[in-house]
Amino acid sequence: MISANHYFDWAATAPNDEEILTKALKYSMEHWGNPSSIHKAGTDAKSALENARKRAAQALGVNAENIFFTSGGTEGDHLALLSVLSRPQKGSVVLSSIEHPALREMAKPMQNCGWKVINVNPGKNGIVCAQSISDALQEDTAFVSVMAVNNE
């Protein structure tokens, strides 16, 4: 008999690997403090966090100060897009029209703040081609986002 319960949204989330989940739980039980606190539990957590940042940076071949941890994709999307708001000069942002709602919806208030939002549509095959993105770029473009995988 074929099950009627199928899950095809692995781009959004996937079942946890039991071994990794067990290790993460143990690690978080050992380093439970607020890493911004000055007490021992906090300084231990900060040390663990900074060690994780260094390890991630080394694995990716980047500087540790360029590694930011977020609670998930939406927060990561918002952090990246909102970082351009700190620019003194407003400009343009280029988004594919099939971006995650976390980016598409955040672009609306950016338009209200004076940013130009340029949407690039995919071709008939559903792929946003590099030339379309290149054609959309302007001299003042401060941010470009093209989703590599769409869970929809």
Residue pairs with C-beta under 8 A, 6 or more apart in sequence:
9 151
10 151
11 149
11 150
11 151
12 73
12 151
27 48
30 48
31 44
31 45
31 48
31 49
32 41
32 45
33 39
33 40
33 41
33 42
33 43
33 44
33 45
33 46
34 41
34 42
34 45
35 42
35 45
35 46
35 48
35 49
36 42
36 46
37 43
37 45
49 69
50 64
52 69
53 64
53 67
53 69
54 64
56 64
56 67
57 63
57 64
57 66
57 67
60 67
68 76
68 79
70 76
70 79
73 100
73 102
74 100
74 102
77 100
77 102
77 103
77 106
77 145
78 102
78 106
80 143
80 145
81 93
81 103
81 106
81 107
81 110
81 143
81 145
82 106
84 91
84 93
84 110
84 115
84 142
84 143
85 110
85 113
87 142
89 140
90 113
90 114
90 115
90 116
90 140
91 115
91 116
91 138
91 140
91 141
91 142
92 115
92 116
92 117
92 118
92 138
92 140
92 141
92 142
93 107
93 110
93 115
93 116
93 117
93 118
93 141
93 142
93 143
93 144
93 145
94 118
94 120
94 133
94 136
94 137
94 141
94 143
94 144
94 145
95 103
95 104
95 107
95 117
95 118
95 119
95 120
95 144
95 145
95 146
96 119
96 120
96 121
96 122
96 128
96 133
96 145
96 146
96 147
97 104
97 119
97 120
97 121
97 122
98 122
98 126
98 128
98 147
98 150
99 145
99 146
99 147
100 147
100 150
103 145
107 115
107 117
108 117
110 117
111 117
116 138
118 136
118 138
118 141
120 128
120 132
120 133
120 136
120 146
121 128
121 132
122 128
123 129
123 132
128 146
128 147
133 144
133 146
137 144
